[in-house]
Amino acid sequence: MFGVFRKMFGGKNAAGRNKDLPVISEAAGSGDDGVDSERRSRFEDFERETRERLEAQSHEMPGQAYFSQLQALQESISDRRYMDAATAARKSLPLIRKWLEDPRGNGKRLSLSMPALTQGGTMLAITGDRKGLAMLHDLVSEFDHLEEYRADAEKHLAAIDLFNAIRKAVAAKPGILQNKMKSEVGAEDGRLVSNLISWLEKAGEITRAKNGKTYALYVDGVEMSAKDASAIYTEPPRPGSHQARSKPGKLIELNLDKLTLLPLPPSPEAWSSQFTLPATSETFEDAEGVWRELTVEAIAPADRPDPAFRKHFTTRGGVLSFDDLAKSEASLGAPGAVMFTSEQDGTPMIERLERPIYALDVHPEGQGFATRSKTNILTVYGEDLKVDFETDLSATPEVAAGRRRLDLDGEGGILWGEPHLALNCIALSPNRDRYLYTHVDEAWCIDRDGKPLWGVRMPERPVEAYHQTFELGGIGGHTGTAVEIEEALGEFGLALPVTPDEIRRQYRGLVRKLHPDLSPGNEERMKAVNAAYETLTGASHDDLQGKGSAKDLLTFSATVTFMTGGGPDRLQAAAFSGRGDSVLLGTSQGRVLRIDASGKPIALYDVGSAPIRVLETDRYLYIQTFTRLYVLEGDRLVGLQDCTTKCDLLVDEGLVLLVENKGVRVLTEAGRLLGVALTKAPIRRAGIEDGVLVVETRTHRGRFSGLVA
């Protein structure tokens, strides 16, 4: 803030500041020399007071050196460079101590998450750094501000010996089962032992082979039994790109100004969404009383749904269910499995997956599906669940050109992520003759033989300007202003003069940031903010203006323009239409664009926030955000439902299901609510069978039949 005021009003470095910064400032004041001199003097006082206040507040959190080490810690853990991670954690400890000992913080410290004391402690333990763990333990023991980390510090001290005990036990008994390790190392906490084993696996010290419901453990490099070796998945070689070209296809630069925009009711932010389904103490409940009959039956253990198949999608002939984490018996030696349950006879067909699932697309009007691995291999499966064809998306000339354009191997990579993140969406046409992939802000439609059909690039995000006028008045002693009001303004990060609207806006912003439901651990700060709000809402207009003497009424004003936006509009969702004759693309700006078979834009919708899924049947278009489901028929909004951030969308037998953890909402295809089925236990599977809603938990099955239209 101090730098902003210096740029507004001038200073020693003002003439040399970066002219490319997207900030434009204009200052206005009196032209009288005496007034100017007094104004400068008063502003210097204000500048000094502001600097001192901000400097005091800056000590409520660690300095930049700490955050640099935090970044190094997290990057090293992500890259599995655990020795480097331990070094970063160790270097963080004296920086945290310096922050807590600094008297300039006046005893005020923000309650921050401290990965150096949690993940960092694990890194110190796995690398055998006893001295570093002793430093960590002493630090959290000395300062009450770190009291919540004391239990973790004790676990880290114990973990260093447990890591060594696990290493010795696995080396002595190759193939020992993980569920035997708790007793083998004499530990009380089996979950902690399993967690440490997983860290050793990530570090490359131990290999785990699936063995029944547990794992056989081997020290890296030790020969496995044939049975255990067969349970280890090794990703097949890369297939290469089937496009076999050196130049990218023709690209269309989209101009959306020529399209008629259909604005839809904006989707609320996830933090502000209040929608929740009611809870029930019954095994199953017809919440609205709209089904004529509800029957409940216990599921025999042998028939219970396998929780490993946790993702479900409806298709033209039945339901596809995916074990994407390789936890089922069917995925032994594979990265996962897929199960198809036919609508005709209900007999499941299960096949192993070829590659791990990072992205997945299933068309509701098609058969088969497509996956993308983290290594960016697109695999298309046919209706028999066998591999139809594969191609390496990262090896295409289009992606190579996009990486150069966005400098993804340089600074652009910070904004748009690693290759598997830049390649965000895939989509498969209903008859599998075409597929689509996106690369940041571009979408490319390719036929199954590798021929580019079209490519489009979204226009850059619009640049938006925000104008903020600063009224600097009453810079003297603020005579007549209560100390309590000044303290309350300090809690809000505001200064006199201030308006009630500014106070309300700042209060709402702090509530969003600090509310315990959204940010646990900030309860005390939230109480202080509420108390400050009560003080400020009871203050008079003159108190909030800091009015006293005539000198205090002297004001200076400056308008600052902040520029935001610009740059690529990232593609967040993609799908082929119900008939496969067009494509729908959703962007980070909340726009959903329809593209025809030649790559020409033909329709544009705006839902206000990025869609997480777009799906179209032969009649209706469904756009799902984190908080809302939109249903369109043509260009007409016919249905609108609020939903939670974790809500699966299924279209089945002419009905729409919104499946949540313990409830299913049943809608018409046009989005009108018909009924709500609630469960006491989490839902494992839900669907429509011959007009009957069937909902399964781990132990029971509920059949909701005779829906009253």
C-alpha positions in Angstrom: 0.0 0.0 0.0 2.8 2.4 0.8 4.3 1.9 -2.6 0.9 2.7 -4.2 0.7 6.0 -2.3 4.2 6.9 -3.3 3.4 6.2 -7.0 0.2 8.3 -6.7 1.8 11.4 -5.1 5.4 11.2 -6.3 8.7 10.5 -4.6 12.3 9.9 -5.2 11.7 6.9 -7.3 8.5 8.1 -9.0 10.2 9.2 -12.2 11.9 6.0 -12.7 9.0 3.6 -12.1 8.1 1.0 -14.7 5.8 2.7 -17.2 4.5 -0.7 -18.4 2.7 -1.4 -15.1 -1.1 -1.5 -15.7 -1.8 1.2 -13.2 -2.8 4.7 -14.1 -3.0 7.4 -11.4 -4.2 10.9 -11.3 -3.8 13.2 -8.3 -5.7 16.5 -7.5 -5.0 19.1 -4.9 -4.8 22.8 -4.1 -2.5 25.1 -6.2 -1.7 27.5 -3.4 2.0 27.2 -2.4 1.3 27.5 1.3 -1.4 24.9 1.1 0.8 22.7 -1.1 3.6 22.9 1.5 1.2 22.1 4.4 -0.3 19.3 2.3 3.1 17.8 1.6 3.9 18.0 5.3 0.7 16.4 6.3 1.0 13.8 3.7 4.5 13.0 4.9 3.1 12.5 8.3 0.4 10.3 6.9 2.9 8.4 4.8 5.1 7.7 7.9 2.1 6.6 9.9 0.9 4.4 7.1 4.4 2.8 6.7 4.7 2.2 10.5 1.2 0.6 10.6 1.9 -1.6 7.6 5.3 -2.6 8.9 3.7 -3.6 12.3 1.0 -5.6 10.5 3.6 -7.3 8.3 5.1 -9.0 11.3 1.9 -10.9 11.9 3.1 -13.4 9.3 6.6 -14.8 8.4 8.8 -12.9 5.9 9.5 -13.7 2.3 12.5 -15.9 3.2 10.1 -18.3 4.9 7.7 -18.4 1.9 10.7 -19.1 -0.5 11.6 -22.1 1.6 8.0 -23.2 1.7 7.9 -23.2 -2.1 11.1 -25.1 -2.2 9.7 -27.7 0.2 6.5 -28.2 -1.7 8.2 -28.4 -5.1 10.8 -30.9 -3.8 8.1 -33.2 -2.3 6.2 -33.0 -5.6 9.3 -34.1 -7.5 10.1 -36.7 -4.8 13.5 -35.1 -4.0 13.1 -35.8 -0.3 16.6 -34.8 0.8 16.1 -31.3 -0.8 12.7 -31.2 0.9 14.2 -32.0 4.3 16.8 -29.2 3.7 14.1 -26.7 3.0 12.1 -27.8 6.1 15.2 -27.4 8.3 16.0 -23.9 6.9 12.4 -22.9 7.6 12.7 -23.6 11.3 14.9 -20.6 12.3 12.8 -18.4 10.1 9.7 -19.4 12.0 11.5 -18.8 15.3 12.6 -15.4 14.2 9.1 -14.5 13.3 7.7 -15.6 16.6 10.4 -13.8 18.6 10.1 -10.5 16.7 8.7 -8.0 19.2 7.4 -5.8 16.4 4.5 -8.2 16.0 3.0 -6.9 19.3 2.0 -10.5 20.1 -0.3 -10.7 17.1 0.3 -13.7 14.9 -1.8 -15.0 12.1 -2.9 -18.6 12.4 -1.2 -20.1 9.3 -0.9 -23.6 8.0 2.8 -24.6 8.5 3.7 -27.4 6.1 7.3 -27.2 7.4 6.1 -28.6 10.7 3.9 -31.3 9.1 5.1 -32.6 5.8 8.5 -31.1 6.6 8.7 -33.2 9.7 8.0 -36.3 7.6 10.8 -35.4 5.3 13.2 -34.9 8.2 12.2 -38.3 9.5 12.5 -40.2 6.3 16.0 -38.8 5.6 17.1 -39.5 9.2 17.7 -35.9 10.3 17.5 -36.3 14.1 19.0 -32.9 14.7 16.5 -31.2 12.5 13.6 -33.1 14.2 15.0 -32.0 17.6 15.0 -28.4 16.4 11.4 -28.8 15.2 10.3 -30.4 18.5 12.0 -27.6 20.6 10.3 -24.9 18.4 6.8 -26.1 18.8 7.3 -26.8 22.5 8.6 -23.3 23.2 5.9 -21.2 21.5 2.2 -21.6 22.4 1.3 -20.3 19.0 2.4 -23.6 17.6 0.7 -25.8 20.2 -1.5 -27.5 17.6 1.7 -29.0 16.0 3.1 -30.6 19.2 1.4 -33.9 18.7 2.8 -34.0 15.1 6.3 -33.3 16.4 6.1 -36.3 18.7 5.0 -38.5 15.8 7.8 -37.3 13.7 10.3 -38.1 16.4 8.9 -41.6 16.6 8.7 -41.9 12.8 12.5 -41.7 12.3 12.9 -45.0 14.2 9.8 -46.5 12.6 11.1 -45.8 9.1 14.3 -47.7 10.0 12.4 -50.6 11.5 10.2 -50.9 8.4 13.3 -50.9 6.2 15.0 -53.7 8.2 11.8 -55.8 8.4 11.2 -55.7 4.7 14.8 -56.4 3.9 14.8 -59.4 6.3 11.5 -60.8 5.0 11.0 -60.1 1.3 7.3 -60.3 0.3 6.1 -59.6 3.9 2.5 -58.5 3.9 1.7 -54.9 4.8 -1.0 -55.9 7.2 1.6 -57.8 9.2 4.0 -54.9 9.6 2.3 -53.3 12.6 3.2 -56.3 14.8 6.5 -56.9 13.0 7.8 -53.4 14.0 6.0 -53.3 17.4 3.9 -50.3 16.6 0.5 -49.4 18.1 -0.8 -47.3 15.2 -1.3 -49.4 12.1 -2.5 -46.5 10.0 0.8 -44.6 10.8 2.8 -47.6 9.7 0.9 -47.8 6.4 1.4 -44.1 5.8 5.2 -44.4 6.3 5.3 -47.4 4.0 3.6 -45.3 1.3 6.3 -42.6 1.8 9.0 -45.2 1.4 7.3 -46.4 -1.8 7.2 -42.9 -3.2 10.9 -42.5 -2.3 11.7 -45.6 -4.4 13.0 -47.6 -1.4 10.1 -50.1 -1.2 8.0 -51.7 -3.9 4.4 -52.8 -3.1 2.7 -55.6 -5.0 -1.1 -56.0 -4.6 -1.8 -59.3 -2.7 -5.4 -59.9 -1.9 -6.6 -56.9 0.2 -3.1 -55.9 1.2 0.3 -55.6 -0.3 3.5 -57.7 -0.5 6.5 -55.5 0.3 10.0 -55.7 -1.2 13.1 -53.6 -0.8 13.8 -52.0 -4.1 16.0 -54.2 -6.3 15.1 -57.5 -4.6 13.7 -60.1 -6.9 9.9 -60.7 -6.4 8.0 -63.9 -6.6 6.3 -64.6 -10.0 2.9 -64.0 -8.4 3.8 -60.7 -6.9 5.7 -59.5 -10.0 2.5 -60.1 -12.1 0.6 -57.7 -9.8 2.9 -54.8 -10.6 1.8 -52.5 -13.4 4.2 -51.1 -15.9 2.9 -48.6 -18.4 3.3 -49.7 -22.0 5.6 -47.8 -24.4 4.4 -44.5 -25.8 2.5 -45.1 -29.1 3.6 -41.9 -30.8 1.2 -39.5 -32.6 -1.0 -40.9 -35.3 -1.1 -37.5 -37.0 2.4 -38.0 -38.5 2.7 -34.4 -39.6 5.3 -31.7 -38.9 3.1 -28.6 -39.4 0.0 -27.8 -37.3 -3.4 -27.8 -38.9 -5.4 -24.7 -39.9 -6.5 -22.7 -36.9 -9.5 -20.3 -36.7 -9.2 -17.3 -34.5 -12.7 -16.9 -33.0 -14.5 -13.6 -32.9 -17.4 -14.0 -30.4 -18.6 -10.4 -30.9 -20.6 -11.6 -34.0 -22.5 -14.1 -31.9 -25.6 -13.4 -29.9 -24.8 -14.0 -26.3 -27.4 -15.8 -24.2 -26.8 -14.7 -20.6 -28.0 -17.2 -18.0 -28.5 -16.6 -14.3 -25.0 -16.5 -12.9 -23.7 -19.4 -11.0 -22.9 -18.5 -7.4 -19.4 -19.0 -5.9 -18.9 -22.3 -4.1 -18.3 -20.6 -0.8 -21.6 -18.7 -0.9 -23.8 -21.7 -2.0 -26.2 -22.7 0.8 -27.8 -25.7 -0.9 -27.8 -29.0 1.2 -29.9 -32.0 1.1 -31.7 -32.9 4.4 -30.3 -35.7 6.5 -32.2 -38.9 7.4 -31.9 -41.5 10.2 -33.7 -44.1 8.0 -31.8 -46.5 5.8 -33.7 -45.0 2.8 -36.3 -42.2 2.8 -38.7 -40.8 0.2 -38.2 -37.2 1.2 -41.0 -35.7 -0.9 -43.4 -38.6 -0.7 -43.6 -38.9 -4.4 -43.0 -42.7 -4.9 -45.9 -45.1 -4.4 -43.6 -47.8 -3.1 -40.2 -48.0 -1.4 -38.7 -51.5 -0.8 -35.5 -52.0 1.2 -33.4 -55.2 1.1 -30.1 -56.2 2.6 -27.4 -57.0 0.0 -25.6 -60.3 0.5 -21.9 -59.8 1.0 -21.1 -61.6 -2.2 -23.4 -59.2 -4.2 -22.4 -55.9 -2.6 -21.2 -53.3 -5.0 -17.4 -53.1 -5.2 -16.5 -49.6 -3.8 -13.4 -49.5 -6.1 -15.8 -48.8 -9.0 -16.5 -45.4 -7.9 -17.2 -43.4 -11.1 -20.4 -44.2 -13.0 -21.7 -43.0 -16.5 -24.7 -43.9 -18.5 -24.4 -44.8 -22.2 -26.7 -45.9 -24.9 -26.8 -49.5 -23.8 -26.0 -49.5 -20.1 -23.8 -48.1 -17.4 -20.0 -47.8 -17.4 -18.3 -47.9 -13.9 -14.6 -47.2 -13.4 -12.1 -48.3 -10.8 -9.6 -45.5 -11.6 -7.4 -46.1 -8.5 -6.7 -49.8 -9.2 -8.2 -51.0 -5.9 -10.4 -53.9 -7.3 -9.3 -57.5 -7.8 -9.9 -57.0 -11.5 -7.2 -54.4 -11.7 -4.4 -56.7 -10.5 -1.4 -55.9 -12.6 -3.2 -53.0 -14.3 -3.7 -49.3 -13.6 -7.5 -49.8 -13.1 -10.6 -51.5 -14.5 -13.9 -50.8 -16.2 -17.2 -52.5 -15.8 -20.1 -52.3 -18.2 -23.6 -53.3 -16.9 -26.0 -53.9 -19.7 -29.6 -52.5 -19.5 -30.9 -55.7 -21.1 -29.7 -58.5 -18.9 -27.8 -56.6 -16.1 -24.8 -58.9 -16.5 -21.6 -57.0 -15.8 -18.6 -57.2 -18.1 -15.2 -56.3 -16.6 -11.9 -55.5 -18.4 -8.6 -54.1 -17.2 -7.5 -50.6 -18.4 -4.5 -50.1 -20.6 -3.2 -46.9 -18.9 -4.0 -44.9 -15.8 -6.9 -42.5 -16.0 -6.1 -38.8 -15.6 -9.0 -37.5 -17.7 -12.1 -39.5 -18.9 -14.9 -38.9 -21.4 -18.1 -41.0 -21.8 -20.8 -39.9 -24.2 -24.4 -40.6 -23.0 -25.5 -41.3 -26.6 -22.5 -43.4 -27.6 -20.7 -46.7 -26.8 -17.2 -47.0 -25.6 -15.2 -44.2 -23.9 -11.9 -42.3 -24.0 -9.2 -41.7 -21.4 -6.1 -39.6 -21.1 -3.2 -40.6 -18.9 -1.0 -38.2 -17.0 1.6 -38.9 -19.7 -0.9 -37.5 -22.2 -1.7 -40.7 -24.1 -5.2 -40.7 -25.5 -6.7 -44.2 -25.4 -10.1 -44.9 -27.1 -12.0 -48.1 -26.0 -14.7 -49.7 -28.0 -18.0 -51.1 -26.8 -16.3 -54.4 -26.0 -14.1 -52.4 -23.5 -11.0 -53.3 -25.6 -8.5 -50.7 -26.9 -9.7 -49.2 -30.2 -6.7 -46.9 -30.9 -4.1 -44.8 -29.0 -2.2 -41.6 -29.8 0.2 -39.3 -28.0 -1.4 -35.9 -27.7 1.8 -34.2 -26.4 3.6 -35.2 -29.7 1.3 -33.3 -32.0 2.5 -30.3 -34.0 -0.4 -28.2 -32.7 0.7 -28.7 -29.1 4.3 -27.9 -30.0 3.2 -24.7 -31.6 1.0 -23.8 -28.6 3.9 -24.4 -26.2 6.1 -22.0 -28.1 3.3 -19.4 -28.3 2.6 -19.5 -24.6 6.3 -20.0 -23.6 5.2 -23.1 -21.5 8.8 -24.3 -21.2 9.6 -20.9 -19.6 7.7 -18.3 -17.6 4.4 -19.3 -19.2 4.6 -22.7 -17.5 4.0 -21.0 -14.2 0.6 -19.8 -15.4 -0.6 -22.8 -17.4 1.0 -25.7 -15.7 2.9 -28.8 -16.7 2.1 -30.6 -20.0 -0.6 -32.8 -18.4 -2.3 -29.7 -17.0 -2.1 -27.6 -20.2 -3.8 -30.5 -22.1 -7.0 -30.1 -20.1 -10.0 -31.7 -21.9 -10.8 -34.6 -24.1 -14.1 -35.6 -25.8 -15.2 -38.5 -28.0 -17.9 -38.4 -30.6 -20.9 -40.9 -30.1 -19.7 -43.3 -32.9 -16.0 -42.8 -32.0 -15.0 -41.5 -35.5 -13.7 -38.2 -34.1 -12.1 -37.0 -30.9 -11.3 -33.6 -29.5 -8.6 -32.3 -27.2 -7.8 -28.9 -25.8 -4.5 -27.1 -25.1 -5.0 -24.1 -22.8 -7.1 -21.9 -25.0 -7.2 -24.0 -28.2 -9.4 -26.9 -29.2 -8.6 -29.4 -32.0 -10.9 -31.9 -33.6 -9.2 -34.9 -35.2 -10.6 -38.0 -37.0 -9.6 -41.5 -35.9 -7.0 -41.6 -38.7 -5.2 -38.6 -37.4 -6.5 -36.0 -39.9 -7.2 -32.6 -38.3 -10.8 -31.5 -39.1 -10.6 -28.1 -37.5 -8.9 -26.1 -34.8 -10.1 -23.0 -32.9 -8.6 -20.5 -30.4 -10.6 -18.7 -27.9 -10.3 -14.9 -27.9 -8.3 -13.4 -25.1 -10.1 -12.6 -21.8 -11.5 -9.0 -21.8 -9.4 -6.5 -20.0 -11.5 -4.9 -17.2 -10.7 -1.7 -15.4 -11.5 -1.0 -11.7 -11.4 2.6 -10.6 -10.7 3.3 -6.9 -10.7 6.9 -5.6 -8.8 7.5 -2.4 -10.0 10.5 -0.3 -7.2 11.4 2.1 -8.7 13.7 4.8 -8.3 14.4 8.5 -4.6 13.5 8.3 -4.0 15.4 11.5 -4.8 14.1 15.0 -8.3 12.9 14.1 -9.6 14.9 17.2 -12.9 13.6 18.4 -12.4 10.1 17.1 -12.6 7.3 19.7 -9.6 5.0 20.2 -12.0 2.1 19.8 -12.9 3.2 16.3 -9.3 3.5 15.3 -8.6 0.0 16.6 -11.6 -1.4 14.8 -10.5 0.2 11.6 -7.1 -1.4 12.1 -8.7 -4.8 12.4 -10.4 -4.2 9.1 -7.2 -2.8 7.4 -9.0 0.5 6.9 -8.2 4.1 7.7 -10.1 7.3 8.1 -12.1 8.7 6.4 -14.3 5.7 5.6 -17.9 5.1 4.5 -20.4 2.6 5.8 -20.4 0.9 2.4 -16.6 0.4 2.5 -16.9 -1.1 6.0 -19.6 -3.5 4.9 -17.6 -4.6 1.8 -14.5 -5.2 3.9 -16.5 -7.1 6.5 -18.1 -9.4 3.9 -14.6 -10.0 2.4 -13.1 -10.9 5.7 -16.1 -13.2 6.5 -15.5 -15.1 3.3 -11.8 -15.5 4.1 -12.0 -16.3 7.9 -15.3 -18.1 8.4 -14.5 -21.3 10.4 -16.6 -23.4 8.0 -14.3 -22.3 5.2 -11.0 -21.8 7.0 -10.8 -23.7 10.2 -8.4 -22.3 12.8 -9.5 -18.6 12.4 -12.2 -18.6 15.1 -10.5 -16.0 17.3 -9.8 -13.7 14.4 -13.4 -14.0 13.3 -14.6 -13.0 16.8 -12.3 -9.9 16.6 -13.7 -9.0 13.2 -17.3 -9.3 14.5 -16.5 -7.1 17.5 -14.9 -4.5 15.3 -17.9 -4.5 13.0 -20.2 -3.8 15.9 -18.1 -0.9 16.9 -17.9 0.6 13.5 -21.6 0.2 12.7 -22.4 2.1 15.9 -20.2 5.0 15.0 -21.5 8.4 13.8 -20.8 9.9 10.4 -18.4 12.5 11.8 -16.5 9.8 13.7 -16.0 7.9 10.4 -14.9 11.0 8.6 -12.4 12.0 11.4 -13.8 15.5 11.4 -12.5 18.0 13.9 -10.8 21.3 13.1 -11.0 23.1 9.8 -7.5 21.7 9.0 -9.0 18.2 9.3 -11.5 19.0 6.6 -8.7 19.6 4.1 -8.8 16.6 1.7 -6.7 15.3 -1.2 -8.0 12.8 -3.7 -6.5 10.4 -6.2 -8.1 8.0 -8.6 -6.2 4.8 -9.3 -7.2 2.5 -12.2 -6.3 -1.2 -11.8 -6.3 -3.3 -15.0 -7.2 -7.0 -14.9 -7.9 -9.7 -17.4 -6.2 -10.2 -20.7 -4.4 -13.4 -21.8 -5.8 -16.8 -22.8 -9.3 -17.9 -21.8 -8.6 -21.4 -20.7 -10.9 -24.2 -21.9 -12.3 -26.1 -18.9 -14.8 -28.5 -20.4 -15.6 -30.1 -23.8 -18.2 -32.4 -25.2 -19.7 -33.6 -28.5 -23.3 -32.8 -29.0 -26.0 -35.4 -28.7 -26.0 -36.2 -32.4 -22.2 -35.6 -32.7 -22.6 -32.9 -35.3 -21.2 -30.1 -33.1 -18.9 -29.5 -30.1 -19.5 -27.6 -26.9 -16.6 -25.8 -25.2 -16.6 -24.3 -21.7 -14.1 -21.7 -20.6 -12.7 -20.3 -17.4 -14.7 -17.1 -17.9 -18.0 -19.1 -17.7 -18.7 -19.0 -21.4 -20.0 -22.1 -23.2 -19.6 -22.0 -27.0 -21.1 -24.3 -29.6 -18.9 -25.1 -32.6 -20.3 -26.7 -35.8 -18.6 -29.5 -37.8 -16.4 -27.1 -39.7 -15.1 -25.2 -36.7 -17.5 -22.3 -37.0 -19.0 -20.8 -33.8 -22.8 -20.9 -33.9 -24.0 -20.2 -30.3 -22.7 -18.7 -27.1 -23.9 -19.0 -23.5 -22.7 -17.4 -20.3 -23.1 -19.0 -16.8 -20.8 -16.7 -14.9 -18.3 -19.3 -13.7 -16.3 -22.1 -15.2 -18.3 -25.3 -16.1 -17.0 -28.6 -14.7 -19.1 -30.7 -17.1 -21.0 -30.2 -20.3 -23.3 -32.9 -21.6 -25.9 -33.0 -24.4 -28.5 -35.6 -25.4 -30.4 -35.5 -28.6 -32.7 -32.8 -27.2 -31.3 -31.1 -24.0 -28.1 -29.4 -23.1 -26.8 -29.7 -19.5 -24.2 -27.3 -18.2 -22.9 -28.1 -14.7 -20.8 -25.8 -12.5 -19.7 -26.4 -8.9 -23.0 -24.9 -7.6 -25.6 -25.1 -10.4 -27.1 -27.3 -13.2 -28.5 -25.5 -16.2 -30.8 -27.3 -18.6 -31.4 -25.8 -22.1 -33.6 -26.8 -25.0 -32.2 -25.1 -28.0 -31.5 -21.5 -26.8 -34.1 -21.6 -24.1 -33.3 -22.2 -20.4 -35.9 -24.7 -19.3 -34.4 -26.0 -16.0 -32.2 -24.7 -13.2 -31.1 -26.6 -10.1 -28.7 -25.6 -7.3 -26.2 -28.4 -6.4 -23.2 -29.0 -4.2 -19.6 -29.1 -5.4 -19.6 -32.9 -5.4 -22.6 -33.9 -7.4 -22.6 -36.6 -10.2 -24.9 -36.0 -13.2 -26.5 -39.0 -14.8 -29.1 -39.1 -17.6 -30.9 -42.4 -17.6 -34.1 -43.7 -19.2 -35.5 -40.2 -19.8 -34.7 -39.0 -16.3 -31.9 -36.9 -14.8 -30.2 -37.9 -11.6 -28.1 -35.6 -9.4 -26.3 -38.1 -7.1 -24.7 -36.8 -4.0 -23.1 -38.5 -1.0 -26.3 -39.4 0.8 -29.1 -38.4 -1.6 -30.4 -38.5 -5.2 -32.5 -35.9 -6.8 -34.6 -37.2 -9.7 -35.5 -34.6 -12.4 -37.3 -34.7 -15.7 -35.0 -34.4 -18.8 -36.0 -30.7 -18.8 -34.7 -30.3 -15.2 -38.0 -30.2 -13.2 -37.6 -31.8 -9.8 -39.7 -34.9 -9.3 -38.4 -36.4 -6.0 -35.6 -36.8 -3.6 -34.3 -40.1 -2.3 -32.2 -40.0 0.9 -29.9 -42.5 2.5 -28.3 -42.8 5.9 -25.1 -44.3 4.6 -23.0 -43.1 1.6 -24.3 -44.1 -1.8 -22.2 -46.6 -3.8 -24.4 -46.8 -6.9 -27.6 -45.2 -8.3 -29.5 -45.6 -11.5 -32.9 -46.2 -13.2 -33.9 -49.8 -14.0 -37.2 -50.1 -16.0 -38.5 -46.9 -14.5 -37.5 -47.8 -10.9 -34.9 -45.7 -9.1 -32.4 -48.2 -7.5 -30.0 -46.8 -4.9 -27.3 -49.0 -3.3 -25.2 -48.3 -0.2 -22.6 -50.7 1.0 -25.1 -53.1 2.8 -28.6 -52.2 1.5 -30.5 -51.6 -1.7 -33.5 -49.3 -2.0 -36.0 -49.5 -4.9 -38.2 -46.4 -5.4 -41.0 -47.3 -7.7 -44.3 -45.8 -8.9 -43.1 -42.2 -9.3 -46.1 -39.8 -9.3 -45.6 -37.5 -12.3 
